[in-house]
């Protein structure tokens, strides 16, 4: 059984033009949610969350991973990050060899900062590199330089934590040679893990508005596919193998925290807008109650009577999300409430869909035996009680194998679907949504 903690730090020095994450540049957002007081508020949410877990029959093991994301976690002091980690250790415990990661803006760390993190128990630092090309960084509104990234990586190498860098491809005006330069520069840093994400432009962002106005070109799907192939080739040549659609690592250096998401483990999300996930929870259809005053703020004037009622009893899967705005999030904590903005039960049918979507993103692939067990347990039935969903036989996937979209692997001694995993090829990764849809069609989702 695996349990993870995600801590969202919503503060940034400035808002990048492409970003639509839940982030804020103000130092004090009210309700106690200020940079200076943030660690205290997050710890109070941890304590409220642990008490809520106990009332719902959730007995989590010690956390195997903790991940601080944002926003910019390293806009806070290193002592604040260590204090929050110490709270996780006190409230839930840390498993032996736990992976402790923070994202880092290269502009906000130095050797002393990273040394303090290492002393406090951090084992991994993920640097937001995005690009090694100055004009691309300017388009993305990033203020750091490639030299800052290298200085951060070298400081982490000296202090002990593992390092990773994040790259972003598809920025307006980024040429193929620009992207190749960024990939080669990242490899040259000697890190053992690299993430590379295609730029997603949301219409409400500064970049989205500029693209809509015609002052920036729109990202091109074919261009992004070509850049993905360049990255995959160069990473593989350097000994970094893909283990998730957007992530490459040397063996043993994969992000255990992110693998937990793709394996659908339990995790608690701490901080404004953070999401939580539990596989078994009493009264999964119910969320922690809000006071009338806070409910009116969240619903635009509707009273607390408009809140969702309990829908189901027993042990069910649950996802929940914190209130997004830090001030309202802080208000809920000050009132002694788990600061959720909403929650929902995950039905067996939805769990089946997630199993397929997540399994087809990772190198270990979709376990067909596990898939068929999920189909058998689904409550999606006809009037006569028979399942509407159809189990998968490996022979049904042969057309996708022949088209080069997936490969099928089998462990020794397996029969039927035992030990069979469907693993996307590079072509299948590029056409991941289409592969998922075809699995849905075969099953009848």
C-alpha positions, -999 to 999 in steps of 0.1 A, spaced: 0 0 0 14 34 -10 6 68 3 18 102 -10 16 138 -1 15 168 -25 19 203 -11 10 232 -34 27 265 -29 7 291 -49 31 320 -49 53 331 -77 77 361 -83 59 368 -116 33 350 -137 46 335 -169 26 343 -200 17 307 -207 8 297 -172 -28 290 -161 -19 272 -128 -34 283 -95 -6 308 -87 -4 344 -73 22 371 -73 9 390 -42 28 382 -10 -3 384 12 -37 371 -1 -56 374 32 -71 348 55 -37 340 68 -25 329 34 7 350 31 41 339 21 54 344 56 26 324 72 20 298 45 39 270 62 18 274 93 -15 273 74 -4 242 53 5 224 85 -29 232 100 -45 217 69 -24 186 73 -37 182 108 -73 187 97 -68 162 69 -54 135 92 -84 139 115 -108 137 86 -91 105 73 -96 89 107 -133 97 106 -136 81 72 -119 48 80 -87 58 61 -56 44 79 -27 55 56 8 41 60 38 64 63 42 86 33 65 71 7 68 103 -13 63 140 -6 62 165 -35 62 203 -31 49 220 -63 35 253 -74 37 280 -81 72 283 -69 79 264 -36 113 279 -34 99 314 -31 95 304 5 125 300 28 142 267 29 134 265 66 96 268 57 99 238 33 117 218 59 92 227 86 63 215 64 83 183 57 88 178 95 50 182 99 44 154 74 69 132 94 51 140 126 15 136 113 18 106 90 54 95 92 79 90 64 86 55 50 122 44 50 139 58 19 110 82 12 114 103 -19 111 140 -10 110 164 -40 106 201 -45 102 220 -77 127 249 -79 129 281 -99 166 285 -107 163 322 -98 153 315 -62 179 290 -50 216 289 -43 241 265 -27 231 275 8 194 271 1 199 237 -14 222 227 14 195 235 39 170 214 20 194 185 19 200 188 57 162 188 62 156 156 44 149 166 8 162 139 -17 153 154 -51 151 188 -67 133 194 -100 144 226 -118 121 245 -141 145 249 -171 119 251 -200 145 260 -226 182 268 -230 176 293 -258 173 330 -247 146 341 -272 124 311 -263 128 319 -226 117 355 -233 86 343 -252 78 322 -222 83 352 -198 110 332 -180 137 353 -162 163 327 -155 193 319 -176 208 285 -186 237 294 -163 213 296 -134 200 262 -141 235 247 -142 245 264 -110 214 249 -92 222 214 -105 258 216 -95 248 229 -60 224 199 -57 251 175 -69 274 188 -42 247 187 -14 233 152 -23 198 154 -37 190 139 -71 182 164 -98 157 166 -127 149 194 -152 116 202 -169 116 213 -206 87 228 -226 85 225 -263 63 242 -289 67 278 -278 58 303 -306 90 310 -326 109 280 -313 127 263 -342 137 226 -344 173 236 -339 163 256 -308 146 226 -293 176 204 -301 198 228 -283 176 227 -253 175 189 -252 213 186 -257 219 213 -230 197 194 -205 215 161 -212 248 179 -208 239 189 -172 243 152 -163 209 149 -146 193 115 -144 157 126 -150 142 149 -176 106 159 -182 95 173 -216 60 187 -220 43 201 -250 31 236 -245 -6 239 -239 -20 273 -246 -51 283 -226 -71 312 -240 -73 331 -207 -35 334 -204 -14 363 -217 1 341 -244 -34 328 -253 -46 363 -258 -16 372 -280 -21 342 -301 -58 350 -305 -49 386 -315 -24 372 -341 7 387 -325 21 352 -318 18 321 -340 -2 292 -327 16 260 -317 16 234 -345 8 197 -338 32 184 -364 60 206 -351 54 194 -316 54 157 -328 87 163 -345 101 178 -314 89 149 -293 107 125 -316 139 146 -314 137 144 -276 130 107 -275 159 99 -298 184 121 -280 173 111 -245 175 74 -254 210 78 -269 221 94 -237 208 65 -216 175 82 -205 146 59 -213 110 69 -214 89 56 -185 59 79 -190 48 97 -221 65 130 -210 93 116 -187 126 100 -192 151 87 -167 180 64 -161 170 31 -144 162 37 -108 159 75 -111 122 76 -121 100 100 -101 83 77 -77 58 104 -67 46 108 -103 45 71 -109 22 69 -79 -3 92 -97 -2 70 -128 -7 39 -107 -37 55 -90 -24 53 -54 -38 73 -24 -25 108 -20 -35 139 0 -33 173 -16 -24 202 7 -28 238 -4 -51 260 -25 -65 240 -55 -46 208 -46 -63 175 -54 -66 144 -32 -74 108 -41 -84 79 -19 -92 44 -32 -114 34 -2 -133 58 20 -164 56 41 -191 80 28 -172 89 -3 -201 109 -16 -199 134 14 -174 162 18 -165 180 51 -192 205 60 -187 242 56 -201 270 77 -230 290 63 -207 321 58 -180 303 39 -206 284 18 -221 317 7 -187 329 -4 -181 298 -24 -215 296 -40 -220 333 -47 -247 338 -21 -264 304 -19 -268 290 16 -252 260 31 -283 240 24 -272 240 -13 -242 218 -5 -241 182 -18 -257 156 4 -242 123 12 -248 100 -17 -235 66 -7 -223 47 24 -197 20 25 -161 21 12 -158 39 -21 -131 57 -41 -130 95 -37 -114 125 -53 -115 160 -38 -100 194 -45 -91 223 -22 -107 257 -25 -86 275 -51 -83 310 -38 -58 312 -9 -79 337 11 -110 315 12 -88 284 17 -73 301 47 -107 311 60 -118 275 60 -87 264 79 -92 292 104 -128 279 110 -114 244 116 -126 229 83 -108 207 58 -107 234 30 -122 215 2 -140 233 -27 -156 200 -38 -154 162 -39 -169 133 -58 -172 96 -55 -153 77 -82 -176 51 -96 -163 17 -107 -170 27 -143 -149 59 -139 -122 39 -121 -121 16 -152 -116 46 -175 -88 60 -154 -71 26 -153 -70 25 -191 -59 62 -195 -32 59 -169 -19 25 -178 -14 35 -215 8 64 -204 35 44 -187 63 20 -198 50 -8 -176 18 -6 -196 -18 -15 -191 -22 -48 -172 -49 -66 -190 -57 -90 -162 -62 -60 -138 -83 -44 -165 -106 -74 -168 -110 -77 -130 -121 -40 -130 -145 -48 -158 -160 -77 -138 -164 -55 -107 -180 -26 -126 -217 -20 -118 -225 -11 -154 -251 -38 -161 -281 -44 -183 -316 -49 -169 -310 -87 -166 -279 -81 -145 -253 -89 -172 -224 -66 -177 -226 -41 -206 -188 -41 -207 -168 -67 -225 -135 -82 -212 -104 -79 -233 -86 -108 -250 -51 -101 -263 -61 -112 -298 -85 -82 -300 -55 -59 -297 -36 -74 -327 -48 -46 -351 -32 -20 -329 0 -41 -326 1 -45 -364 -3 -7 -368 27 -1 -345 6 16 -318 12 -9 -289 33 -39 -280 21 -68 -259 44 -84 -233 37 -115 -212 54 -127 -180 67 -163 -179 41 -190 -174 10 -168 -180 -21 -180 -198 -50 -159 -211 -44 -124 -200 -22 -133 -171 9 -112 -172 0 -95 -204 6 -57 -206 -3 -34 -235 26 -9 -238 24 21 -262 51 25 -288 65 59 -297 38 61 -323 12 51 -297 25 78 -273 21 104 -300 -14 91 -307 -22 83 -271 -57 97 -271 -66 76 -302 -52 44 -286 -73 51 -254 -105 57 -274 -100 24 -293 -97 5 -259 -128 22 -247 -146 11 -279 -135 -25 -275 -147 -26 -239 -179 -7 -245 -172 23 -223 
